[in-house]
Amino acid sequence: MNDNEKSASGNRIYRHEAKEREWQLPENGSKNLEVIENHLKKHVGKVETVYHEILSDLIHLDILIIPSNANKPYHTLVTCGVSEMPMTVPQGVEDFKYAELMINLPAKWPLLKDYEVIGNNENNHWPIRWLKHIGRLPHDYDTWIGWGHTIPNGDPAVPIANTKFTGVMLTFPYWFGPDFFQLEIEPGEKINFYHMVPLYKEEMDLKLAKGAEIIDERIAKDKNNFILNTKRKNVAKKKRWL
């Protein structure tokens, strides 16, 4: 990993190479499940379905689902397992060494209780696959994930499934209020929840050139952008910055 490579905006770029190690069973599987479910029930809604991971390496990573209802017209998907192990964070950001991820899908998204069925259709399954992919990344490569981090879909990046998105960025889940972002699991130890936002190529390029703030601000201007819309407006094309 080259720690010295930086983008035009001055942010560090991490390029990870596959590590050679043996399969390792999780030591603390689902240790935070109950406290995370209670936190979600308080701020979002009751977890009705869990996509349990059958075979796990290093961490046991499940997907918790709070379905849509009359007052909440979207499904909320949240990881449970990323926080089983601390991430390798830089000095000075030790408060952010535990994380979980989330995304909101429209109520009409073909989300099925049978995980094997939805898993056979990449056009439906990719949000779940990306939550799990990013959730494992810090533990597989001894690194970390946090606000403003972007992950491309390959190098060079290609579209994700049947969308025009070529990567994702992590932001704060602003719409659930300030008390939702951090969950204290014990004194001095907090789980930080990040919203996974898929980005177009132009948005990924703008982030590298100008930083995450400009993307975060433009996406947050539309209150509907907290729910995944595969046809949403490309915010990098709002102004001709190139």
C-alpha positions as CSV (number, residue, x, y, z in Angstrom):
1,M,0.0,0.0,0.0
2,N,1.4,3.4,-1.0
3,D,0.6,5.9,1.8
4,N,2.2,8.8,0.0
5,E,-0.1,9.0,-3.1
6,K,-2.6,11.9,-2.9
7,S,-5.4,13.2,-5.1
8,A,-5.5,16.7,-6.5
9,S,-7.6,17.8,-3.5
10,G,-4.8,16.6,-1.2
11,N,-6.5,13.6,0.2
12,R,-4.6,10.3,0.6
13,I,-5.2,7.6,-2.0
14,Y,-5.0,4.0,-0.7
15,R,-4.3,1.2,-3.2
16,H,-4.6,-2.2,-1.6
17,E,-3.0,-5.4,-2.7
18,A,-4.5,-8.8,-1.8
19,K,-3.1,-10.2,1.4
20,E,-2.0,-13.8,1.7
21,R,-3.4,-15.3,4.8
22,E,-5.4,-18.4,5.9
23,W,-9.1,-18.4,6.5
24,Q,-9.8,-17.2,10.0
25,L,-13.1,-17.9,11.9
26,P,-14.6,-14.8,13.7
27,E,-13.8,-14.6,17.4
28,N,-16.6,-12.3,18.3
29,G,-19.4,-13.1,15.9
30,S,-22.6,-10.9,16.3
31,K,-21.3,-9.5,19.6
32,N,-23.0,-6.1,18.9
33,L,-26.2,-7.4,17.4
34,E,-28.5,-6.7,20.3
35,V,-27.2,-3.2,21.0
36,I,-27.3,-2.3,17.3
37,E,-30.9,-3.6,16.9
38,N,-32.0,-1.6,19.9
39,H,-30.3,1.6,18.5
40,L,-32.0,1.1,15.2
41,K,-35.4,0.5,16.8
42,K,-35.0,3.8,18.7
43,H,-34.0,5.9,15.7
44,V,-35.2,4.1,12.5
45,G,-37.5,1.3,13.2
46,K,-37.7,-2.4,14.2
47,V,-35.4,-4.9,12.4
48,E,-37.8,-7.4,10.7
49,T,-35.4,-9.4,8.6
50,V,-31.7,-10.4,8.9
51,Y,-29.6,-11.8,6.0
52,H,-27.4,-14.0,8.0
53,E,-23.9,-14.8,6.7
54,I,-23.5,-18.6,6.5
55,L,-19.7,-18.7,6.0
56,S,-17.6,-16.0,7.6
57,D,-13.9,-15.0,7.5
58,L,-12.5,-12.7,10.3
59,I,-15.9,-11.1,11.0
60,H,-19.5,-12.4,10.9
61,L,-21.2,-9.8,8.7
62,D,-25.0,-9.8,8.6
63,I,-27.4,-7.3,6.9
64,L,-30.2,-6.0,9.1
65,I,-33.4,-4.9,7.3
66,I,-35.9,-2.4,8.5
67,P,-38.7,-2.6,5.9
68,S,-40.7,0.3,4.5
69,N,-44.1,1.2,6.0
70,A,-46.8,3.9,5.8
71,N,-44.6,6.4,7.7
72,K,-41.2,5.3,6.2
73,P,-41.5,4.8,2.4
74,Y,-38.1,3.1,2.1
75,H,-36.2,0.1,3.3
76,T,-33.1,0.7,5.5
77,L,-30.3,-1.9,5.3
78,V,-27.6,-1.8,7.9
79,T,-24.5,-4.0,8.4
80,C,-23.9,-5.8,11.7
81,G,-20.4,-7.1,12.1
82,V,-18.0,-4.5,10.8
83,S,-17.7,-3.3,14.4
84,E,-16.7,-6.8,15.7
85,M,-13.0,-5.7,15.2
86,P,-11.4,-2.2,15.5
87,M,-10.1,-0.7,12.3
88,T,-6.6,0.4,11.8
89,V,-7.2,4.2,12.0
90,P,-4.5,7.0,11.8
91,Q,-3.3,8.7,14.9
92,G,-5.8,11.3,16.1
93,V,-9.0,9.6,14.9
94,E,-9.2,6.8,17.4
95,D,-12.8,7.7,18.1
96,F,-13.7,6.3,14.7
97,K,-12.1,2.9,14.8
98,Y,-15.5,1.1,14.9
99,A,-18.0,1.4,12.1
100,E,-21.2,0.0,10.5
101,L,-22.7,0.9,7.1
102,M,-26.2,1.6,5.8
103,I,-28.2,2.4,2.7
104,N,-31.9,3.3,2.1
105,L,-33.6,1.6,-0.8
106,P,-37.0,2.7,-2.3
107,A,-40.0,0.8,-1.2
108,K,-40.5,-0.8,-4.6
109,W,-37.0,-2.2,-4.6
110,P,-37.3,-6.0,-5.1
111,L,-36.1,-6.9,-1.7
112,L,-37.0,-10.5,-0.9
113,K,-36.8,-12.4,2.4
114,D,-35.1,-15.2,0.5
115,Y,-31.5,-14.0,0.3
116,E,-30.6,-16.7,-2.2
117,V,-33.2,-15.4,-4.6
118,I,-32.2,-11.8,-4.5
119,G,-28.5,-12.8,-4.6
120,N,-29.0,-14.4,-8.0
121,N,-29.9,-11.1,-9.5
122,E,-27.0,-8.6,-9.4
123,N,-29.3,-5.8,-10.5
124,N,-31.2,-6.2,-7.2
125,H,-28.4,-7.5,-5.0
126,W,-25.6,-5.0,-5.6
127,P,-26.4,-2.7,-2.7
128,I,-26.1,-5.6,-0.3
129,R,-22.9,-6.9,-2.0
130,W,-21.3,-3.4,-1.7
131,L,-22.2,-3.0,2.0
132,K,-20.5,-6.3,2.7
133,H,-17.5,-5.6,0.4
134,I,-16.8,-2.2,2.0
135,G,-17.5,-3.6,5.5
136,R,-14.8,-6.2,5.0
137,L,-12.3,-3.9,3.4
138,P,-10.7,-2.4,6.5
139,H,-10.2,-5.8,8.2
140,D,-8.9,-7.5,5.1
141,Y,-6.3,-4.8,4.4
142,D,-5.5,-3.4,7.9
143,T,-7.0,0.0,6.9
144,W,-10.1,2.0,7.8
145,I,-13.2,3.6,6.3
146,G,-14.9,6.9,7.3
147,W,-16.6,10.0,6.1
148,G,-15.7,11.1,2.6
149,H,-13.9,7.9,1.7
150,T,-14.7,6.7,-1.9
151,I,-14.3,3.2,-3.2
152,P,-14.3,2.7,-7.0
153,N,-15.7,-0.3,-8.8
154,G,-12.4,-1.6,-10.0
155,D,-9.3,0.1,-11.5
156,P,-10.2,1.4,-14.0
157,A,-13.7,1.8,-12.5
158,V,-16.7,0.3,-14.4
159,P,-20.4,0.7,-13.9
160,I,-22.0,-1.1,-11.0
161,A,-24.6,-3.7,-12.2
162,N,-27.2,-2.0,-14.4
163,T,-26.5,1.5,-13.2
164,K,-24.2,4.3,-14.3
165,F,-22.5,4.5,-10.9
166,T,-18.8,3.6,-10.9
167,G,-18.1,3.8,-7.1
168,V,-19.5,4.9,-3.7
169,M,-18.8,7.5,-1.1
170,L,-19.4,7.3,2.7
171,T,-21.3,10.2,4.3
172,F,-23.1,10.9,7.5
173,P,-26.7,9.7,7.9
174,Y,-27.9,13.3,8.5
175,W,-31.7,12.5,8.1
176,F,-31.8,10.3,11.2
177,G,-30.6,13.1,13.5
178,P,-27.4,13.8,15.4
179,D,-28.0,11.1,18.1
180,F,-28.0,8.3,15.5
181,F,-24.5,8.7,14.0
182,Q,-22.6,7.4,17.1
183,L,-23.6,4.5,19.3
184,E,-21.6,4.1,22.6
185,I,-21.1,0.4,23.2
186,E,-18.9,0.9,26.3
187,P,-17.1,3.8,27.9
188,G,-14.9,5.4,25.3
189,E,-15.9,3.0,22.5
190,K,-18.4,4.1,19.8
191,I,-19.8,2.6,16.7
192,N,-20.0,5.2,13.8
193,F,-22.7,4.7,11.2
194,Y,-22.0,5.8,7.6
195,H,-24.4,6.1,4.7
196,M,-23.2,4.5,1.4
197,V,-23.8,6.9,-1.5
198,P,-23.2,5.5,-5.1
199,L,-21.5,8.0,-7.3
200,Y,-21.2,8.6,-11.1
201,K,-17.8,8.8,-12.7
202,E,-17.9,12.6,-13.0
203,E,-18.8,12.8,-9.2
204,M,-15.9,10.4,-8.4
205,D,-13.6,12.6,-10.5
206,L,-14.9,15.8,-8.8
207,K,-14.3,14.3,-5.4
208,L,-10.7,13.5,-6.2
209,A,-10.1,17.0,-7.6
210,K,-12.0,19.1,-5.1
211,G,-12.6,16.9,-2.1
212,A,-15.6,15.1,-0.5
213,E,-17.3,18.3,0.9
214,I,-18.5,19.5,-2.5
215,I,-20.1,16.2,-3.3
216,D,-21.6,15.9,0.1
217,E,-23.1,19.4,0.0
218,R,-24.6,19.0,-3.5
219,I,-26.2,15.7,-2.8
220,A,-27.6,16.9,0.5
221,K,-29.4,19.8,-1.2
222,D,-32.0,17.4,-2.5
223,K,-33.8,15.9,0.5
224,N,-34.8,12.9,-1.6
225,N,-31.2,11.8,-2.2
226,F,-31.0,9.9,1.1
227,I,-33.0,7.2,-0.7
228,L,-31.2,5.3,-3.5
229,N,-32.3,6.5,-6.9
230,T,-30.4,4.9,-9.8
231,K,-31.6,7.7,-12.1
232,R,-30.8,10.6,-9.8
233,K,-29.3,13.9,-11.1
234,N,-25.5,13.9,-11.6
235,V,-24.4,16.6,-9.2
236,A,-21.0,17.0,-10.8
237,K,-22.7,18.2,-14.0
238,K,-24.6,20.9,-12.1
239,K,-21.8,23.4,-12.8
240,R,-19.2,23.1,-15.5
241,W,-16.2,22.8,-13.3
242,L,-14.0,21.1,-16.0
